[in-house]
Structure formats: C-alpha cells, structure tokens
C-alpha cells in the first residue's frame, strides 16, 4: 500500500507489486486525520473495459497514549471480517453469483472452515452487496437469501434442506472501530425466531411475500408446527398463508394481532346414516343394527350423474364433485358439479348461476312422492328449495311433513335408485328407533373442520408464533387430577380459542394424572433501603448512594421458565426515573475514573495501544453468547438539569490522569437536558447487543442536546438560563398578573448571566498572574461561603482585599520566592512575575468583587435551587487499626473535622474524637490524628485552642490540678543542640487540659499515647518504591555490562 501526506490529509492506493498486466491502482479520496473511524474504497482499473476491482479498507484514527500521547496513530484494518463459530464449514458468496444455482458452488465463493475467520471483500462492488451462506459440508443444502452486513445487529439465516426443511443459522454483526465483525453460530439449541402452528385439521401452505423462488413454499400438516426464519431477510416480514382448496392472506409477524381469517370450501355428502357404522361427525360410534349389518358395505350418498338427471343413490366416492353439496346460509343445497367457481373469501355470497336441490313438481304430492332434481334458485320455489337436517336425522324442506327418501323406501336402497320427497311416515320395524332407516340422512364433511380458520400472531417467549386454528374448535388444556384425599374421578378442562395459548394436550381417563404445576413467588420489601459506598485505594469514600423503599416482586411458574441454561427469559423490564439534577464535580469525576482503573502507567498503556486491534478482535469474537429475551424493555424519558463544576486545584496524579484521557471540561450550570424513551420490543439478544443499543441511543440523544448544553456554559453567560428566566417571568405576568414575579425572574437571569461572565473573566485574569499559591488562596476565598447573599458578598470583598494586597506586595514576594527556589534565575523570573502581578492581581480582585456582588443579587431572587443536605457525613475510610470498618456516625463526624481543618489536603488520618468538656461556655473536644492531637473549641472548630504534634510529645497522662481532673501532655525538652529526648521541665512544655471526669481524662490519655506509638512505628516503615521498568543498563567504557 502506498500513501502520501499533505496538509489537507492523507491519500493512498494499492501497491503495484501483484497487479495483473494492464491493471492500474487509483488514489482514493483524501483522509482527514482529525480522528475517528472511516472507510475508503481502493479501486483498481481492469483491462478490456472490465469493471474495476474495489477493496474497502477501514481506517481507525486515534491519538496515542502514554509517551505517544502527542502522536496520531492511523491503523488500516479490514472492513469486513467473517468468524465461523458453527459446527459446519460455510460457503460464502455474493448473491448475484448464486441466484438460481440451488446447491451448486460458484467459482466466486469463499470457504470458511469451522472455528476460523477470514477477511472478506466484495467480488463485484457494482452489484448488490448481499451475502449468501450455505453449509459447504452438506451437498444438498441450498443457498440462503441475501443479507446485509454493513449495519450492526443480528439476523437469522434460513438455508433449505433436501426436503425443503428450514436450517436456521444465527448471524451477529458488530461494529468495532472501522471493522464489521460478522459472527456465524448454530441456532440448534436456541428457540426459532418464528414458528407456524397449524392447529387446524387441514393442510396450510405458507411462503414469504415477494420471494421469487416459489419452491420455497412450505406445507404445514394438520396439528403440527414448523420452525421458520425468513428466506429473504431484506424483504418485509410478511407471510402469505393459503389453505388447501381455499383462500390466502398475508400477515405481518412483527405485529401481535389477529389477522384476516382463512376460508376453504368444506363440502358435504348427503349420506344414508344407517349404512355407516360410525358417522364422520359423531364423537362416539353408533351401536350396530341389523340394518347396518345388511347395508353397511353399500354406504350410498346423493349423486347427480349428469345435467337434467334426477338425484340418485350412488356409492360414496371421496372427492367426486357430483356428490359434493354446499348448504348456503339461506338453507339451499348447491351441487358442486353444477356450480361455477366463486371467491372463497366470501362464503356467504349467493351465486344465481348455480343449481340447487328441488323437486320436479310444483309442490309435494300428498300420499305420493316427487322426484328430486336440480333447478336454478327461485324465490317463488322457496318452500321446496330450502332444506333442513332435522334433529331426528331426516332431511326436510319447508313442508315439514315430507322427508327425503329412496323411491321405493327400503327396497330402493340400491345403486342408481332415485331420491324422492315423500311423506314422513313412522317405521313399523320395532327394532329401529323412531326414524325409519330409509329416511335417516346425515351430512358428512368432505374435509374436517368448519371451513373458517382464525389466524393470529402471538409470542411464545422469544419466538413469534403464527397460530392457525379452526374457529369452532375447542381445545383440551390438560387433565386435572382429583382433589387430594377425595374419591372423585379425574376430569377434563376445556377452553375456547379466545382464552389463548398454543399447545394442545389431551389426557384420557386411562392416563395418569399430570403433575401439579409448581410456582414460586418472592416478595422483598426493604423500607429502609440499602446503602452503597464506593471507596478508593486511599480509603476515601467517593460516593455514598442510598436506595430507600425497595420493593421486589418475583413470580416464577411453569409457564414462564428459562428455555435453557444459556437463556434468560424476562417478560417486561421498565425503568422510570423522576426529574433530577445531576451535578458533576471535576475532582470527584477524576477520582471515580481513577477508581475505575483508568489511571495506568505509560508502559502498560503503550502495550495496550500496540495490541489494540488484536485485543479488539478478541473482545468481539470471544464475548459471551448468553442471550436474554425481553418482551418489552423500556427506559422512560429522562429530564434533568446538568451542571459541571471544574476544579482549579487538582492533585498532581489527577492532573496527569486528565491529560492521559485527553479530558477537557467546561463549567456550566443547570443545562436543561431531555432524553427520549429507549424502547426495545421482542428482542432476544446478548448482553453486549442491549448495552450497545442503549449506548447508541443515548449518545444520539445527548448530541441532540449539545446546543442546550453549549448555551449554558459560564463564559457565554448561560444564555439558555437567561431565556428561561425571562420566559418564566412573562408567564407569571400573563397568567398570574404578577409584575413582581416578572421583575424577580428577569433580575435573577440578568444577574446570573453577568456573574458567570465576570467570574469566567476573573478566572482568566487570575491564571495570568503565574502565581499558583496566590491562585489557590484566591479559589479558597471564593468558595468559602454558605450560598447566601451575605456569604457571596463577603467572599467578593475578601477577594478584592486579597487581590489589592497581593498586587502591592507582588514585586517584593515573587523575587524572594524565586531566588530561594531557583537562585539567580529564579530571582529574575520572580521580578517578571512580580511586575505582572502588580497589575493582574488587583484586576482579578476587582472582578471577584463584581462577581460576588452579582452572585449576592442572584441569591436574593433565587429561592429554589438549593443543594440538598447530605444523607450522612462521609465515612471514615480507615482507622488506627487499618482496614475498612463498619460505618460509625461518631467516627464520620471526627473524619469530617479532619477534612474541614485541613481542607482535605493535610494528609493526616483520623484516629479518635472525644468530648473533653461539655459546658456551653468553654466546651472542648479532642481530635486525635496520625500526626497530632488538636483541642478544639465548640465555637470555632477550625481554630485549634491547643495543638500538640506527636513528634514533640513524650507521653500523655491523667492528673489533678486545682481539684480538677486534667490531661497532662509532656513534650520533649530542648538543649544546646536544639533537641533532646528527655522530658521538658518547663511548664509551657507541659500543657494541661481540664476534663469533666477522671474517666474521660484516662480514656483520652490512652488514645493519645496509642496514636503516639503508631506515629513512631510508621517512622520505621520501609516502602518498596523500586520498579523494574525504571532500571537502566550501565555499560563501562569498553561497552561491557
């Protein structure tokens, strides 16, 4: 690969080393080096006007890390990488090369063996970029439909077998950097994405809409199910179903709804019921009779041999059209052989061109018979063209005293005998019940079922089910056992289709009772909630979160179980958050990032950077394959106010971490952020898929809120906040007619914007002083207020005074400080800093005064945005004994004293806090740390009354003075050398602190002595600071080690 670099970017082309004669590589478009991921198409022109060969190359541009943080690293990676995790070897090809080839392998196919990965380029860039797959080790496996691989997600691929069965394979596409990783895996142990359940009693054929190959039609037999995945994933997810001999309709499998019903022609036979031992519609067989034994083999039915002939008896023949009849909704009997085709979608529509059953005469002949024939429908002959199958087993017209029978009654039960309408006379045969056998007629269906099928789409865990069922069918759910201890028999429970469910189970009386379903319900209520602490390696509690009012309800039963050990089935998962304010402090953020492991030495970062692509591929292709199913996953819309508070006094190691991460924060306050819902329906994916989807959604949402966030930054004066204040004021004026509300809101907005602009300018001017100590003290003064108007104004006045004094003394203090640190060179630098500080420090002071005044004005009009109180004081991370102790409010209070006394920068560890005196006038507490003991007054806890450093202390003991119990602290003496290890005899080196009781004096003395001993032990501690990476190789003059 060859490349050139210019100011506008980089361009590249393929090398000419292995080009065929006449081929010429062309330069690609410019590549910007600003960062990010992209792709370029490298084209190679072919001789003889052949299409250009195109190679898509991914480009990953990122800044270096560690010592190479100022270097931009450009990595060229494959655009597509295929990974085969299945148990089959796979053949891969572009769709245009396999269209219509069935199971044949084209010359342009790519073989990917089991457990391997290959880099893929499209053979023809000018054709459809669709990938087809088949099992290379199965010669009878057909090519799948084309799938897109340039979009992250997952898809199920359907490859047809020799019997047109579905062979489903799962394909997952992940985008990492500039590479699409396409991972193929078997789906044998996973539930199918779709399933067609044919719970009817007729055959149903289905296929995907707009699929060109009609050989992909699938037949589903009655009372069976077929797993399915779409043959062409890029086409709409629509299925067309056709019932045998009936209608067809299309259904969207992505919508859970009841679809259009299917209809089929369910003709009937008019048969002599006494000649059939078991009628088709009967659930229990009839008892044998003498008549049935004589004519049982004949089994005749009504037939019309040819047009104009009378209706005669003929032996029943399955599917013979002249024996098939259709009864309309008006009671007419149409003969299929003499009826033109009609639309099966409209089963109730009349057809006036058909022929219906009638009698040859104008009316029935009393004491005689009338021959049955076919005639056209006629309203004037309604009485003889409307028929009813009676409950007694006879077929009669509206003349209810006449019934259909053979011409010569019982003697006419023979092949070719005419059917007539004659008087319905009772039989004289005492062996028969009620109806004479020659008049007993019944309708027998040509096909089972009612002729109308209901179709609906529902879910069965992660599987979408297209359920087809007869509308008149009732299903047996299960056989329920008798109540334990009773003598009752087992019974069956029936449920109509409207009750739902997909499985059909039937238990007869001879079967054993089914096992009782087990269920588990767990209810967990934690009114007090739980607390979570995050503590770093320095035993500092960074975050404490309290979750109160926790209510967990878990219900597990036989209908909602995990499909297998690798699948988690969750029906619904909703997350709702109330409106909140999110304040991000830079100091806390950097500590959390350090806690999360982002702070690493340069050597480790450089190793990670060098193996970036290999580790990326391993992370993607070897991630866990456990899948989760959510019927509905929703994270409701989030509305919150976002604030970022920067810090000008970060510790050195956190500053290094910020530079390492290239993290730049801008200060802003109360930026209104509104994020839309995240909704995922019927997803059966891995954890990485869901996390990537959530991350992508909220990344896009936050980008859409960039204008609002930028409009709230301090250096612009928070124009968004100003507009909101003006809007709120106008609303109060219009709706509440409050002029005071308008003035209050406008004043708040203007003062807030002016204070932020002034504060930003003040920070810039303060940085120009080049005096870090002055800047630290100035920041401490600006932050030392309680948020009230008086506090802001007091801080502004102190800042102004400090700036003026600093400017007047800068010319003197800066050269002296520079000379003491760096000698002559430092003195000269100090002179320059002093002259610069003479002007910048007073200017910063004036701006601090203006900012404080404006903040005070804002505080007088702001009564809502108050910071919430702490839930509890921060935990004392580590005590004298070491390790993390159980939370104690008393120790947390002592730790808080240490933080306030040293502004969190003293480096002293809390040991103990005890009350020495409890009187309101001269109350005192003893704060014992790892380096000193402080006696603090209740009135001014930040100003110690007495401080005794442990390095100067010999011991502490209880004593008596003026009839009061005291703590006597003995310091070391001072000799001519300036130090002595002997106790001092001077009273000033033996301070005494009065206590309320002997018990307190004794306890505090013991704790002080314990802290003194710990201090001495720590002085003897040896820490290992060596690092093998810092060792250097020393060579002598001869070059030897």
Beta strands, then each sheet from edge to edge (+ up, - down):
strand 1: 2-6
strand 2: 9-13
strand 3: 24-25
strand 4: 36-45
strand 5: 53-63
strand 6: 72-78
strand 7: 80-84
strand 8: 90-94
strand 9: 110-112
strand 10: 117-120
strand 11: 131-135
strand 12: 153-160
strand 13: 166-176
strand 14: 179-186
strand 15: 194-198
strand 16: 204-208
strand 17: 218-220
strand 18: 224-228
strand 19: 238-243
strand 20: 248-252
strand 21: 262-263
strand 22: 268-272
strand 23: 300-303
strand 24: 312-315
strand 25: 325-327
strand 26: 333-335
strand 27: 355-359
strand 28: 370-376
strand 29: 388-389
strand 30: 395-396
strand 31: 402-406
strand 32: 419-423
strand 33: 441-445
strand 34: 452-460
strand 35: 463-470
strand 36: 474-480
strand 37: 491-496
strand 38: 520-526
strand 39: 530-535
strand 40: 541-547
strand 41: 550-556
strand 42: 567-575
strand 43: 580-585
strand 44: 627-635
strand 45: 638-645
strand 46: 668-675
strand 47: 678-686
strand 48: 910-917
strand 49: 924-929
strand 50: 932-937
strand 51: 944-949
strand 52: 953-961
strand 53: 964-971
strand 54: 992-994
sheet 1: 1+ 2-
sheet 2: 3+ 4- 5+ 6-
sheet 3: 10+ 7- 14- 13+ 12-
sheet 4: 9+ 8- 11+
sheet 5: 18+ 15- 35- 34+ 21-
sheet 6: 17+ 16- 19+ 20-
sheet 7: 22+ 33-
sheet 8: 23+ 24-
sheet 9: 25+ 26-
sheet 10: 27+ 28- 32+ 31-
sheet 11: 29+ 30-
sheet 12: 36+ 37-
sheet 13: 38+ 41-
sheet 14: 39+ 40-
sheet 15: 42+ 44+ 47-
sheet 16: 43+ 45+ 46-
sheet 17: 48+ 49- 50+ 51-
sheet 18: 52+ 53- 54+
end
